[in-house]
């Protein structure tokens, strides 16, 4: 598999988060999950999407560290 770019991860994360309710225009790298009204169930679903798409497994402790969209993108891209 070829290297996954940060842009690919960002595109998929934004797409997934938008499916949970917030408008895509609200989803910036600086936006916190709290601001976007993303809850723990949404994050669990995001973890599943990331695992299927990029083969990256996010555990509970990882998800607890992720506070904003940028944190998620950086963690996923670093592990992909």
Backbone bond lengths (Angstrom), bond angles and torsions (degrees), N, CA, C in turn:
res aa  C-N    CA-C-N  psi(-1)  N-CA   C-N-CA  omega(-1)  CA-C   N-CA-C  phi
1 X - - - 1.456 - - 1.523 108.68 -
2 X 1.310 116.48 138.84 1.457 120.16 -179.79 1.528 109.85 -75.26
3 X 1.310 114.50 163.46 1.460 120.22 -178.50 1.530 110.34 -62.58
4 X 1.304 114.61 141.72 1.465 120.98 178.28 1.519 107.93 -91.42
5 X 1.320 116.09 131.90 1.461 119.58 -179.83 1.523 110.38 -91.17
6 X 1.310 114.71 158.48 1.459 121.42 176.50 1.527 110.07 -59.97
7 X 1.329 115.95 -35.08 1.472 120.59 -179.89 1.527 110.65 -65.49
8 X 1.351 116.91 -40.34 1.464 120.39 177.93 1.524 110.59 -63.98
9 X 1.317 115.92 -42.66 1.463 120.65 179.04 1.527 109.41 -63.98
10 X 1.329 117.00 -45.92 1.465 120.54 -179.26 1.528 110.53 -59.48
11 X 1.303 116.81 -45.21 1.465 121.11 -178.93 1.535 110.79 -58.80
12 X 1.313 116.35 -45.09 1.473 120.56 -177.78 1.524 111.24 -71.25
13 X 1.330 117.72 -40.50 1.467 121.25 179.25 1.523 110.28 -64.07
14 X 1.332 117.19 -45.16 1.468 120.70 179.43 1.524 110.06 -62.42
15 X 1.323 116.84 -43.04 1.473 121.30 178.53 1.528 110.65 -60.20
16 X 1.324 116.38 -45.04 1.467 120.53 -179.93 1.525 111.21 -65.33
17 X 1.320 116.69 -46.16 1.468 119.99 -179.14 1.528 111.07 -62.69
18 X 1.328 116.89 -39.12 1.466 120.40 179.35 1.523 110.53 -62.73
19 X 1.331 117.09 -32.08 1.465 119.92 179.29 1.530 111.75 -69.86
20 X 1.343 117.14 -15.71 1.466 121.06 179.68 1.530 112.21 -88.65
21 X 1.330 117.79 -5.21 1.458 118.38 175.68 1.513 117.14 137.28
22 X 1.342 119.62 -45.90 1.464 117.70 -176.17 1.529 111.80 -67.00
23 X 1.309 115.67 150.40 1.458 121.48 176.22 1.531 108.46 -67.84
24 X 1.314 116.22 139.18 1.470 120.65 -178.09 1.529 112.04 -55.78
25 X 1.342 117.55 -30.91 1.464 120.48 -179.61 1.531 112.05 -67.98
26 X 1.334 117.33 -21.02 1.470 121.47 178.36 1.531 111.80 -81.88
27 X 1.326 116.27 -18.09 1.465 120.21 -172.34 1.520 109.97 -88.25
28 X 1.333 114.84 90.86 1.462 121.34 175.81 1.521 107.48 -106.91
29 X 1.312 116.28 166.74 1.472 119.35 179.49 1.530 110.81 -62.88
30 X 1.331 116.95 -28.71 1.469 121.15 -177.79 1.528 112.48 -83.88
31 X 1.321 118.49 -14.45 1.468 121.90 -176.61 1.528 110.92 -65.83
32 X 1.332 115.40 133.27 1.466 118.98 175.96 1.520 108.98 -85.09
33 X 1.323 115.46 157.60 1.460 119.39 178.59 1.525 110.04 -65.41
34 X 1.322 116.32 -31.16 1.469 120.16 177.50 1.532 110.11 -63.59
35 X 1.336 116.69 -45.13 1.467 120.87 178.55 1.533 111.31 -60.99
36 X 1.322 116.03 -34.22 1.462 121.22 -177.75 1.528 112.14 -86.65
37 X 1.336 116.27 -2.18 1.460 122.08 -178.38 1.531 111.28 60.49
38 X 1.335 115.10 40.77 1.463 122.07 176.49 1.526 106.92 -94.48
39 X 1.332 116.52 122.39 1.463 119.83 -177.55 1.528 111.67 -101.76
40 X 1.313 116.09 -177.80 1.466 120.86 -175.60 1.529 112.04 -64.01
41 X 1.323 117.64 -32.96 1.468 119.37 176.83 1.525 111.09 -67.16
42 X 1.324 116.38 -38.89 1.463 120.35 176.06 1.529 110.54 -63.02
43 X 1.336 116.14 -41.02 1.468 119.82 179.45 1.521 111.24 -66.46
44 X 1.334 117.04 -35.72 1.466 120.38 176.50 1.529 109.74 -63.95
45 X 1.323 116.10 -40.92 1.467 120.30 178.07 1.527 110.83 -67.01
46 X 1.329 116.28 -40.15 1.461 120.41 176.65 1.528 110.05 -60.66
47 X 1.319 116.84 -41.18 1.468 121.36 178.11 1.524 110.88 -58.66
48 X 1.325 116.25 -41.44 1.465 121.23 179.18 1.533 111.11 -65.95
49 X 1.321 116.24 -42.87 1.470 121.07 178.71 1.529 110.07 -61.52
50 X 1.328 116.09 -45.20 1.471 121.81 -179.39 1.530 110.19 -63.40
51 X 1.315 116.06 -40.18 1.466 120.17 179.44 1.534 110.20 -63.63
52 X 1.329 116.71 -45.42 1.464 120.66 -179.83 1.523 112.08 -67.27
53 X 1.324 117.11 -39.87 1.461 121.81 -174.68 1.530 112.89 -78.87
54 X 1.339 115.96 -44.06 1.468 119.93 -171.25 1.530 113.85 -118.35
55 X 1.323 117.55 -5.13 1.460 120.42 -178.68 1.518 113.06 73.47
56 X 1.328 116.74 19.60 1.466 121.93 -179.22 1.518 108.53 -101.16
57 X 1.334 115.20 125.93 1.454 119.37 178.86 1.521 109.70 -100.24
58 X 1.333 115.86 121.55 1.461 121.18 176.42 1.519 108.11 -102.27
59 X 1.309 115.73 120.11 1.456 120.37 179.30 1.529 109.99 -90.26
60 X 1.315 116.64 172.92 1.459 121.37 -178.78 1.514 113.11 -54.96
61 X 1.332 116.53 -42.69 1.471 120.43 -179.58 1.528 110.68 -64.99
62 X 1.337 116.83 -35.82 1.464 120.68 177.81 1.523 110.18 -64.96
63 X 1.320 115.04 -47.02 1.467 120.32 -178.42 1.525 110.47 -62.38
64 X 1.330 117.20 -35.54 1.461 121.31 179.15 1.532 111.50 -63.97
65 X 1.334 116.90 -28.97 1.471 121.55 -179.88 1.527 112.55 -78.68
66 X 1.318 116.33 -21.98 1.458 121.09 -175.34 1.524 109.62 -82.45
67 X 1.318 116.00 115.32 1.468 121.01 -178.34 1.528 112.67 -109.13
68 X 1.318 116.37 -26.93 1.461 119.30 -178.69 1.528 109.57 -137.76
69 X 1.300 115.59 171.16 1.458 121.74 -177.61 1.526 110.74 -59.15
70 X 1.329 117.02 -41.23 1.460 121.03 -179.71 1.528 111.52 -61.15
71 X 1.328 117.82 -40.16 1.472 121.44 177.96 1.531 109.95 -58.27
72 X 1.325 115.79 -45.08 1.466 120.79 -178.45 1.524 110.71 -64.00
73 X 1.323 116.43 -46.74 1.467 120.58 -178.52 1.521 110.71 -61.24
74 X 1.317 117.09 -45.79 1.467 120.79 -178.96 1.524 111.67 -63.88
75 X 1.337 117.40 -42.80 1.465 120.67 -179.28 1.528 111.13 -65.11
76 X 1.320 116.34 -44.36 1.454 120.62 -178.30 1.529 110.34 -67.47
77 X 1.319 117.87 -45.44 1.462 121.97 -179.40 1.518 111.50 -62.43
78 X 1.336 116.94 -37.93 1.463 120.59 -179.45 1.530 111.40 -67.31
79 X 1.318 117.36 -29.73 1.457 121.03 -176.82 1.516 114.17 -95.65
80 X 1.324 116.71 -14.61 1.473 120.42 -176.24 1.513 110.99 -73.89
